[in-house]
Amino acid sequence: MNDAPAIELSAADAAAVLRQTPPSDALLLLDCRTPEEHATAKIAGAVLLPMQELAERVAEIEAWRTKPIIVHCHHGMRSLRVAKWLREQGFTLAQSMQGGIDAWSTDVDPSVPRY
């Protein structure tokens, strides 16, 4: 068995990780929602890379192949698919935020709009 973290983490746990290591060259907070969803509500520091564009744009995140990636979507279903796919591509530290930005809005930062 490898040392990969659990495939999912809660919004509260993601917030704790982000407090310790803000999005930067050390950690990627990846928003896999659509541009329209991103315009409605976003988490500071998140990089938008829509799920439907990921396969053709994966080279853009090559620098994070061995670094932590926290993926989020609206409710956590797309981000789980993306995190699993990223792991299959060798991004061993990719994780999905359970409950997505909706859980972030309710559990971490109520200033982020719910939709």
N, C-alpha and C positions, 0 to 999 in steps of 0.2 A: 504494500500500500504506500502511496506517496504522502507527502506532507501538505497536500492541497487543503485549503480551508473548506468548510461546509459550502455547498453550492448556494445556499440562501442565508441571508442574515436579516434580522428585523430592522425596521426603520430606526428604532432607538439605538441598536448596535451600530448601524451605519453612521448615525450621527456621532456616536462616540469615536468611531474610527476616523471620521472626517475632522473631529476636533483635534485629534492627535496628529493626523497627517492630512492637512487641507489639500484639495485638488491641486496638483502641480505636476512636476516631472516625476514625483514619487508615487502618486496615486491618481488614477483616472476615474472620475465620476461620469459615467456614460449614460446619456438620456437616449433611449431607443424609440421614443415616441415620434409622432409626425411633427413637422414644423408648426402646424396649426395648434397642436396640443402644447408644444413648447412655448408658443406665444401666449397661451392662456395662463400657464403656471410653470414656473421653473425653480430649480434649486440652484442657488448661487454656486458658480464654479463648474456646473455640469456642461459637458460637451455634447451637443446634439449630433447623433449619428443614427438616423432612422433605421429601424430593423430591416425594412425592405431594401435599403442601400448598403447594408453591412458587407455582404459578400464582395461587392465590387469596390468597396472603399476600405477594406480591412487593412490595407497597407498603411493607411493614415494613422493607425494605432499600433503599428509594429513596435514602437519604442516601449510599449507597455507589456510585451510578451511575457516578461518575468517579473512584472510589478503588479501590485493590487489594482484590480478594476472592480468597481461597484456599478452594476447596471441597474437602471430603473426605468419603469414605464408608468402606466396609469395605475394598474392594480397588481402588477407582479407576474402576469402570465407571459407577456412578450419578453420581459427581461429575463425570466427563467429560461426561456428558449434560447435567447441570445447568449446568456452565460454558459449554457450547456454547449452551444455551437462553438463559442470562443474556446472553451476547454478542449473540444475536439480538434481545434486548429492549433493547440499548443499554448494557449494563454491560460496557464495552470492556476493562476490566482484570481480568475474571474468569478465574481459572485453576483447574485441577484438580490435586490432589496425586496423582501416580502411585502406585499400590500402596495408597492409602488409609491408614487408621489401622493396618492390619496392617504396612505398610512403616514407618510411624512407630514402631511398637513394636519392630521388629527393627533399624532403622537409626538411630533418634534417641533414643528413651526406652523402655528395656526395662521400666520400671515400669508402663507402660500395658499392661493385660492383653490378650493375644491370645485370639481366640475363633473 
